[in-house]
Amino acid sequence: TDACMTNPLLTDAPLPAFRTIQASHVEPAIRQLLEQNRAAIAALLEAGADRWDTLVVPLERMHHRLAKAWSPVGHLNGVMNGDELRAAYNACLPLLTAYHTELGQNAQLCAAYQAVADHEGTGLGSEQRKVVENALRDFRLAGVSLPADRKQRFGEVMERLATAQAKFDENVLDATQAWSRHVTEEGDLQGLPANALRRARDAAVAAGQEGWLLTLDAPTYQAVLTHAVSESLRREFYEAWVTRASDRGPHAGRWDNTPLMAEILALRHEAASLVGFANFAEYSLATKMARDPAE
């Protein structure tokens, strides 16, 4: 299609075309892929696909295709965050969350995976068996066997969680970018490595300032805390860093994540309870190596 030719998120190139990805490409690409995936999955189920080659392989390809489009968007949102990209990213979160919940709660699809396990289980390689086992586990974690009202509530909770967690990250990022320390006396920077000084000089020039401009990015923070001789400089950086997006520190209350943290914890607990876990720690560990919270 024309969209595939012009949208860099819809190409078959082996690596992301970061230079050409625009915020305007994001939502159309994700909507198109989700629509295509839904149609393809419906066709597979209609055809009665219930074997590794006819069900699992095409689904894995669909998952990979979607991840290949969304992964560069998530990366850019982390390293080149701006108003347009943030809006595009946030517009897609509920679309993707609803899609994954819908897949996880699709009883017909779950039954098809169970058929793969029942009919081909012993004939599959260990990696293949693991893929099928993980899929069946994920159906359980998404509440595939819940009554309709609890299924719906689980979907609502997961959608709000995705949005709240994204807002949490945005607040931390905004608070990080809002703080800086302008230094005019070179003696105040004693101990800092040359590369940190160069970055600070470049940042000052870019801001039209004399001297050095130290920002709160992780490399600068690490350099100051590790090497700066000035105790007051280390103290300022430490306080700014540990109070980001909180009710304390230099930007107290401006991007305060406290209410979001309370909401996220409550939503996580509700989601875990809906699908039969005592708490979110148990739910989270269902996909991890540790067996239970005590461990």
N, C-alpha and C positions, 0 to 999 in steps of 0.2 A: 504494500500500500504506500501511498504518498507519505503518510505519517512515519512509516518505518524508514523511508529514505531521508527524511528531514529531522527526525527526532533521534539524537545520539544515544538515548536510553533504550532504543528499540533496534539497535544494530546487532549484528552477529560478531562484531569485532571482539578479539580475545581480551582486550584490556579496555577499561573505561576511557572515553574521550573527554577527560575532565575539562579541557580548554573550551570545548564547545557546548557543554551542558549549561543550559539556562534554567532559571526558576520556572519559566513558562513551559518547559518540557515535562516537568515532573508529574503533575496530576493527569494530563492526557495519557502519558505512557502507562501509568499505574492503572488508570481506569480501563484502558484498552487491554492490558494483560489480564486483569481480573475478569473482564468480560469473556475474553478468549478461554481462560482457564475454566471458568464456570461452564461454558458451552462444551468444552472438551471432556470435562469430568462427567457431565450429564450424558454425553454420547457414550462414554466408556461404560457407565452403569446401565444405560439402555441396551448396550450390546452384550451385557452379562459378563464383562471382563472380570475374571477372578483368578488370574495366574500372574506369576512374576513378570513375564514378558509383556502381557497384554494390559496389566493394571499398574504394577509398581513402577516399571521403567518409564512409561509415559508420564506418570504423576511426578516422579523424581525430576524428569526433564522440565516439567512445568514449574516445580518449586525452584529449580536452579535458574530458569529464565527470569522468574519474578525477582529472585534474590539478586541476580546480575544487574537488574535495572534499579532496584531499591538500595543496594549496598553503596554505590557511589553517591547517592543522594544523602544517605545517612552520614557518610564521611564528609561530604561538603558542608552539611549542616553543622558538623562539629568544628571544621577548620576554616570555613569561609562564611560564617553565619551572618546573615543580613535580613532585613525586613521581608524582602520578596521570597527568599529561599525558606525562611522560617515559616511564612504563611503557606507556601506550597507543601512543605514537609508536614505541617500540622493538619493541612487539609486531607492528606493521604493517610494519616494515622488511623482515623476511625474506619476508613475504607478497608485497610489491610487487617485491622483487628476483627472487623465484622466477617471478613472473608475467612480468616483462620479459625474463628469460632464456628462459623458455618460448616467448614470442612470437618472440624473436630467433633461436631455434633451430628454429622451425617450418618445415620444408623445403617443406611444401605451401603455406604462406602466402607464403614467399619466391618460389616458382614462380608464384604468382598475381600478385605484384608484377612479376615479370619479364615476364609475359604483358601486363600493362598497358604496360610500357616497349616491348615488341616490337610490339604492335598499335596503340597510340595515341601512341607517343612523339613523332612529328613533329606530331601534331594537338593536342598539349597546349600550353598556355601555358608560358612559361619558369618561372614559379613552380611550376606543377603538375609540370613535368619535374623540378625540383629536389627536390620532396617525394618523388617516386618514386626518384630517384637516391639521396637520403639514406637512404630505407628500405632499399634494396638494399645500400648501404654498411653500415648497422647490422646487417643479417643477417650479413654477413661478419664484422663485429666481435664478434658474439655466438657465432661458431663454428658457423654453420648447417650447414656441410658436414663438420664433424668426426665421427670415429667416436663411437659412443655413450658409451664410457668417458670420452673427453676432454670430450665435451659435459657429462657429469655432473660431472666435476671442475671445469670452468669455472663451472658453476652454484654449486657449493659454495664456490669461491673468491670469487665475486661476493657471495654471501650473507654470508660472514664479513667481507669488506671493508666492506660496508654497516654491519654491526654495529660493527666496530672503529673505523671513521671517526666513527660517531655517539658512541662512547665517548670518542674523542679530543676531540670538541667538548664533551661533558659535563664532562670533566676541566678544560678551559680555562675553561668557564663557572663551575664550582664554585670553582676557584682564584681567579677574578676576584671572585666574590661574597664569598669568605671574608676578603678583605683590606680594611681601611679605616684611616684615619688620623684620630684624634680630636684636634682643636685647640681650646685654650681661650684662647690669646692672639691677639687680632686682628692684632697686628703680624706674626705668623708667616704671615699670608695676604696680605701686601702684594703688590699687583700683580694679584691675581685679579679678573676682571670681576664685575660685580654679579650676573649671572645664576648664575654658579658659586657665589658666596657664598650666594645665596638657596637654591639646591639643597642646599648643605652644611648650612645652618641648618635647613631642613625635615627633612633626614635625621637630624640630631641630635635634633630634637623628636620625630620618629617613634620614635627609639630611646630616648627618655626621658633624654637627656643634655644637659648644658649646652654652650654654644659651637657648634662646627661639626664635622660628620662628613663627611669627604671619602672618597668611595668610588672604586673602581677602574674605573668605567665609562668608556667612550671619551671622552665630552665633558669629564668632570672631568679625566681624564688629560691630554688635549690642553690644557686650560686651565692646569693646573699647569705642564706642561713649557714652554708657550709664554710664560706671563705671570708666574709666581710669582717674586718677588725672592729668596726664601729658597733658597739652594743646597742645603741639607740636605733641604728638602721635595721639591725636584725630584729629588734623588738617591734618596730613599726611594721615590718614585713610579716612577721609571725602573727601579729594581731590582725592585720588586714586579711591574711590568708585563712586563719581558723575561724574568723567571724563572717566570712562571705555568706550572703543570702540568709542572714539571721537577724535577731533583734538586738545584736551587740555590734560593737566595732565602729569604724569610720562611716559606714553607710547604714547604721542601725535602723532596721525596720523598712528600708526602701524596697528590698527584694526578699522580704522575710519568708522563708520556706516553712516556718513552724506549722501554720494551718495545713499546708499541703502534706507535710510529713504525717500529721495526725490522720488526714483523709486517706492517704496511701496505705497506712498501716491498717486502717479499718476496712478498706476495700480488699486488701490482700487477705485479711482474716475471713471476710465474707465469702470471697471466691473459694478459698480453701474449704470452708465449712460446707458450701453448696455441693462440692464434689466429694464430700465424705472424709475430709481430713480434720484432725483435731485443731490444727493451727497452720499458719502459712509456712513455718519452718519444715513441717512434715511434707507439705505439698511441694515445696521447693526441692527438697531432697529426693523426691521421687525420680528426678532426672539426673541425680548426681551420684558420685561415688560413695560418699558417707551414707550410712544406712538409716540413721535416725538422729534427731537433734542432740540426744545425749552423747552420741559418738562425736 
